[in-house]
Amino acid sequence: MVKPKDPFKITLQDLVNSCQGDTVSSILIDLNGFWTYENREVLVTNDSDS
């Protein structure tokens, strides 16, 4: 998702360059963010059914 220059660490610049920094930080810091990302396909399906 981020594709850092150094495979052993992710820098702030790697997050900025990937345009996925908000998603990655939410997954790492916030349980609700992690759960939402892991269940994104189910949530989209449920929204379509409503």
N, C-alpha and C positions, 0 to 999 in steps of 0.2 A: 504494500500500500504506500509506504513512504519511500522505499528504495534509497537508503542512505549511502553516502560515499564510503563510509567505513562500516562493514557488516557487523561490527561488534558494538556500535553505539549509534544513537540517533541524536543529532544536534538540532538546535532551534532552526538553523538555516535549512536543514533537511526537511523539517516540518513545513517551513514557509514555502520552499521550492515545490513540495508535493501538493500543495493546496489542500491537504488533508489534516492539517494540524489540529483544527477544532474537533474533528472526529476522533483522532488518535488520543488526544488529551482527555476527551470525554470518556473514552473506553478505559483508559488507565486510571482515571481519578474518581469517576462517578459510577456507582453500581447501577443506577438507573440508565446512564448513558451506555454502559456495557450491555445491559439487558435489551435496551432498545435496538442497539446495533445487531446483536445476535438474533433478534426476532423480527428484523425489518421485513422479511419476506412474508411472514405470517400477518404482520400488521397491515401491509399493503393489501393483502388478500381480504382481510376483514373489512377494511375501508371500502373496497370495491363492492363487497356484498351488501353494505348498508345503504 
